[in-house]
Amino acid sequence: MLKNTSKSLLIIAFCSLPFALQATENTASTTASTKVSAHASNSAAYTLLATMNMKQSYEGMIERVTQMQIEQNPELRKVKPTIHAFFTKYMGWEAQRGDVAALYAKNYTLEELQELNTFYQTKLGQKSVQLMPQLAAAGAQIAQGKLASHMGELKIMVDAEMKKLKK
């Protein structure tokens, strides 16, 4: 199960990679006006995340990760509630929302957060919200499939390099 869990977490990390690569260092000053601005940005981030239905997205992600574990090891079906509870505890919306809101507030200005919120309230914005999890999962499956079909090549390359290092 540990190997399969690691594989699932790797897929999740891969899906999160674009967000992680865009993260920047927070350089906000500690003046009173900055604190008020930061509070406004954080509040706008929470509003945006609610508009984007992030709670439901995270719940869906937890269900998919739990299901992946069971598909990889059908015997785990007997303990599905335990697995689901574990992932909810550490990866669920309640565990992540403060950090996710802070991430958005750090990387977008207040005005940008408000513009995003306006967009996600539109028909196209809501369609984007609905498709995001499916597109991310499909993208991860594409990447996993491409990697899986080339793991033999990686093994040959690593073995060759290890052989060179031993000389």
C-alpha positions in Angstrom: 0.0 0.0 0.0 2.9 2.4 0.8 4.2 2.1 -2.8 0.7 2.8 -4.2 0.1 5.7 -1.8 3.4 7.2 -2.9 2.4 6.8 -6.5 -0.9 8.6 -5.8 0.8 11.4 -3.9 3.2 11.8 -6.8 0.3 12.2 -9.2 -1.2 14.8 -6.9 2.1 16.6 -6.6 2.5 16.5 -10.4 -0.9 18.1 -10.8 0.1 20.8 -8.3 3.4 21.5 -10.0 2.2 24.4 -12.1 0.9 26.1 -9.0 4.1 25.4 -7.1 6.3 26.7 -9.9 4.4 30.0 -9.9 4.9 30.6 -6.2 6.9 33.6 -5.2 8.6 34.8 -2.1 6.4 37.0 0.1 8.1 40.4 0.5 5.3 42.3 2.2 6.2 44.9 4.7 4.7 45.0 8.2 3.2 48.4 8.1 -0.4 48.9 9.2 -1.6 49.6 5.7 0.0 46.5 4.4 -1.7 44.4 7.1 -5.1 45.9 6.1 -4.3 45.2 2.5 -3.2 41.7 3.3 -6.4 41.1 5.2 -8.4 42.4 2.3 -6.5 40.2 -0.1 -6.9 37.1 2.1 -10.6 37.8 2.4 -10.9 38.2 -1.4 -9.0 34.9 -1.7 -11.5 33.1 0.5 -14.3 34.6 -1.6 -12.7 33.5 -4.8 -12.1 30.0 -3.5 -15.8 29.7 -2.5 -16.8 30.9 -5.9 -14.5 28.3 -7.5 -16.2 25.6 -5.4 -12.9 24.5 -4.0 -14.4 22.7 -1.1 -16.2 20.4 -3.5 -13.1 20.0 -5.6 -11.1 18.9 -2.6 -13.8 16.5 -1.6 -13.8 15.0 -5.1 -10.0 14.8 -5.0 -10.1 12.9 -1.7 -12.7 10.5 -3.2 -10.6 9.9 -6.3 -7.4 9.3 -4.3 -9.2 6.9 -2.0 -10.7 5.1 -5.0 -7.2 4.9 -6.6 -5.9 3.2 -3.5 -8.7 0.6 -3.6 -8.2 0.0 -7.3 -4.5 -0.7 -6.8 -5.3 -3.0 -3.8 -8.9 -4.2 -3.8 -8.5 -5.6 -0.3 -8.4 -2.0 1.0 -12.1 -1.7 0.2 -12.7 -3.2 3.7 -11.0 -0.1 5.3 -12.2 2.5 2.8 -13.6 4.8 5.5 -10.2 4.8 7.3 -8.3 5.6 4.2 -10.8 8.3 3.3 -10.6 9.8 6.8 -6.8 9.9 6.6 -6.7 11.7 3.3 -9.4 14.1 4.5 -7.5 14.8 7.7 -4.3 15.8 5.8 -5.4 16.8 2.3 -9.0 17.8 2.8 -10.4 21.3 2.4 -10.5 22.1 6.1 -6.9 21.2 6.4 -5.8 23.1 3.3 -8.1 26.1 2.9 -6.1 28.6 5.0 -2.9 27.8 3.2 -4.5 27.8 -0.2 -6.2 31.2 0.5 -2.8 32.6 1.7 -1.2 31.2 -1.5 -3.7 33.0 -3.7 -3.5 36.2 -1.6 0.3 36.1 -1.9 0.4 35.6 -5.7 -2.5 37.9 -6.8 -3.2 41.5 -6.0 -6.6 42.4 -4.4 -7.8 43.7 -7.8 -6.7 40.5 -9.6 -8.5 38.4 -7.0 -11.7 40.4 -7.5 -11.4 40.1 -11.3 -10.9 36.3 -11.0 -14.0 36.2 -8.7 -16.0 38.1 -11.3 -14.9 35.7 -14.0 -15.6 32.6 -12.0 -19.2 33.9 -11.4 -19.8 33.8 -15.2 -21.1 30.8 -17.1 -17.7 30.2 -18.7 -16.0 30.6 -15.3 -18.3 28.0 -13.7 -17.7 25.7 -16.7 -14.0 26.1 -16.1 -14.5 25.2 -12.4 -16.5 22.1 -13.3 -13.9 20.9 -15.9 -10.7 21.7 -13.9 -10.6 18.5 -11.8 -11.4 16.3 -14.8 -8.7 18.1 -16.9 -6.1 17.9 -14.2 -6.8 14.2 -13.6 -6.7 13.5 -17.4 -3.5 15.4 -17.6 -2.0 13.4 -14.8 -3.1 10.2 -16.5 -1.5 11.3 -19.7 1.8 12.1 -18.0 1.7 8.9 -15.9 1.1 6.8 -19.1 3.9 8.5 -20.9 6.3 7.9 -18.0 5.2 4.3 -17.4 5.9 3.4 -21.0 9.4 4.8 -20.7 10.5 3.5 -17.3 12.6 0.8 -18.9 14.5 3.5 -20.7 15.1 5.3 -17.4 16.3 2.1 -15.8 18.8 1.5 -18.6 20.0 5.1 -18.4 20.4 5.0 -14.6 22.1 1.6 -14.7 24.6 2.9 -17.4 25.4 6.0 -15.3 25.8 3.9 -12.1 28.2 1.6 -14.0 30.3 4.6 -15.1 30.4 5.9 -11.5 31.7 2.5 -10.3 34.7 2.7 -12.6 
